[in-house]
Amino acid sequence: MNPRLLIDMNLTPDWVEFFGRHGIDALHWSTVGDPHADDAELMAWALQRLCVVFTHDLDFGTTLALTHATGPSVI
């Protein structure tokens, strides 16, 4: 089973099509959540749905490390 990617707001929605062409299920946060939501909301949504977060924001990895969270994974 391939992981589903949740693409963060700081990246273009064009990534959805790019990953789709390569057989990777992806969706952009703007299509499933509030574009103004904080990182914690996006992370909770991704964790609940077993998505990997694809982002350009370095804070996601730091948040996982500081909170000792086990997910979601972040690229």
C-alpha positions in Angstrom: 0.0 0.0 0.0 1.4 3.4 -1.0 1.1 6.2 1.5 -1.2 9.1 0.7 0.5 12.5 0.6 -1.1 15.6 2.1 0.5 18.6 0.4 0.9 21.6 2.6 -0.4 25.1 1.7 3.1 26.4 1.2 3.4 24.2 -1.9 1.6 24.4 -5.2 -1.4 22.2 -5.8 0.4 21.2 -9.0 2.1 18.5 -6.9 -1.1 16.6 -6.8 -1.1 16.0 -10.5 2.7 15.3 -10.5 2.4 12.6 -7.9 -0.7 11.2 -9.5 1.2 10.6 -12.8 3.6 8.5 -10.8 0.9 6.4 -9.1 1.0 8.3 -5.7 -2.2 9.3 -4.1 -1.9 13.0 -3.1 -4.2 15.8 -2.1 -3.6 19.5 -1.3 -4.6 20.9 2.0 -6.7 23.6 0.3 -9.1 20.9 -0.9 -9.7 19.3 2.5 -9.0 21.9 5.2 -9.0 25.6 6.1 -6.2 27.3 4.2 -5.7 29.5 7.3 -5.5 26.5 9.7 -2.5 26.2 12.0 0.1 23.5 11.6 -1.3 21.5 14.5 -4.7 21.1 12.7 -3.1 20.0 9.5 -0.9 17.5 11.4 -3.9 16.1 13.3 -5.9 15.7 10.1 -3.0 13.9 8.4 -2.3 11.6 11.4 -6.0 10.7 11.7 -6.1 9.7 8.0 -2.6 8.1 7.8 -1.2 10.7 5.4 2.4 11.7 5.0 2.8 15.5 5.0 4.7 17.0 2.1 5.9 20.4 3.0 8.5 23.1 2.6 8.0 24.2 6.3 10.9 23.0 8.5 8.7 23.5 11.6 6.8 20.2 11.0 9.8 18.0 11.7 10.8 20.1 14.7 7.2 19.8 16.1 7.3 16.0 15.8 10.6 15.9 17.6 9.7 18.2 20.4 6.4 16.6 21.1 7.8 13.1 20.8 4.9 12.4 18.4 5.0 9.2 16.4 3.3 10.7 13.3 2.4 11.7 10.8 5.6 11.3 8.8 6.9 14.5 7.1 8.8 15.0 3.9 
